[in-house]
Amino acid sequence: MSAATELQSDDRQNPPVGSETGPPILFFDGVCGLCSRAVDFVMARDPEGVFRFAPLQGETARAMLSEADTAALETMVVATETGLYRRSSAAVRILWTLGPFWRLCGWGLWIIPRPLRDLGYNMVAKTRYRLFGKHETCRLPTPEERERFLP
């Protein structure tokens, strides 16, 4: 199956309301230590500020995502102008946006069949609180980061 074919059959949905022309939004579990580190990773490698960030527990997620997405805190969701991407497909989309080296890493992941990618993703997701901790509240952005975070 080609990458284009997999894109069509991936766990993607039509774009959420409001994302058709806006920047990509990374929805993440706001109390997860691993997810907060992932946000820090993306922010450090996205100096042009392409991505916006919103906790799955927040207002933006409730307005733009399905109830199933906001209830399933075991997956990150990336909303782009082409649709919603979950689990490993979201990770690949993020990597493709972060520059040449990370784009190559994303393609390296993409060639792995999605069921295998998602199996690995789900294994980490099920143990992430135990391995990386769980915070009492959502990650608070610094004053410099604030404009990139949505409620």
N, C-alpha and C positions, 0 to 999 in steps of 0.2 A: 504494500500500500504506500503510495507516495505521500509526502508531507502535505500536499494540497488536499489529497483525498482524506487524510487523517484530520486535517483542519475541519473539513466539512462534517465528519462523523464524530469529532471530539465532543467532550462534555461542555459544549458551548451553547449559549442561547442568544437570542437577539439582544442588541444593546439595551441596557436599562434606560429609562426615561432620563434625559438630561446628559447622557454621556456621548451622544452622537458626535459632538464637535469638541468636547472638553478633553482635558488631559486624562491619561489612564489613572484609575483609582485602585489602590491596593487595599482591600478590606482584610483585616487581620483580627485575631483574637486579642483583644486589648489587655488581658490579664496574663497572657502566656509569655514566659521569659524567652522562649525560642522565637516567638513571633516578634517580640520587641527587638530582639537581636537582628532578625531578618529585616525589619524596618530600618534599623541603624545601618545595616549592610547596604541596602538600596540607597538610602540617603547619601552615604559616603561615596557611592559610585555614580550618583546622578547629580553632578554639580550644576547642571542646567535646570534642575528642578522640574523635570518632566512629570514625575509621579506625584499624585496626591495620596493621602493616607486617611483611612477611616476605620475605627474599630467596628467589628461586627455587632457589638453591643450598642452602637450609637444611632443617632437620628438619621444620618445619611444612609446607613445600611438599611434601616427600616423603611426608608422612603424608596430606595432604589433596588433592593433585593427581595427575593421571595422570603416568606416566613421560614421555609426549609433551610435557606442559606443562612439566615440570621440565627437559627436554632442550632445548626451544625457547626459548632465552634472548632471542629477538627480539621477544617479546611480553610485555606485562604482563598479569596476570590479576587480576580483582577477584572475590572470593567474597562474595556477599550471601545473605540468606535466600531469595532467589528463584532463585539459580543462579550459575554461573560466567560471566564475561564477559571476552572477550579483545580485543586490539588496540583499534581505535577505539571499540568498544562499551564497553570498560572505561573509556576516557577519558571517554566521555559519562556513564557511571554515576558516575564520580568528580565530574564537574562538577555533576551534578544534586544532589549531596549537600552542596556547599560554600556554599550560600546563594543568595539571589535573583539577583544579577548573574551568578554562575557557572552557575546553573540555566538562565538565559536563553541563555548561551553554549552550554551543552550541547544545548538545544533547537535552536539554530542549526546545530550539527553534526549533530544527529539527522535533520534534514530532508534532508541529503545522503545519497543512497543508500549503503548499507553497502559495496558493492564499491568505490565511489569513495573513501569514507572510509578503508577499509583499504588501498587503493592508496597514498594519501598516507602513512598510518601506516607501511606496509612500506618505502617509500622512505626515510623518516627512520631506521627501525630498521636498515636495511642499512648505513647510513653513520654511525651514532651513535658508534661507537668512534673513528672517524677525526675526526669533528667535535667530540666532547665528551670524548674520552679514555676510557681503561680503567684502572681501579685494580687493584692487586695483590690486595687483599682487599676483602671486603664492607664497606659503609658501617657505621661504628660509631656507635650512638646516644649522645647526650650523657646525662649522668645524669638530666636532666629528661625526656628522650624515652624512656628505657629501658623504662618500663611499656607503651609503645605498640608496641614491637617484639617480635616472636615469633622464636624460634630458627629 
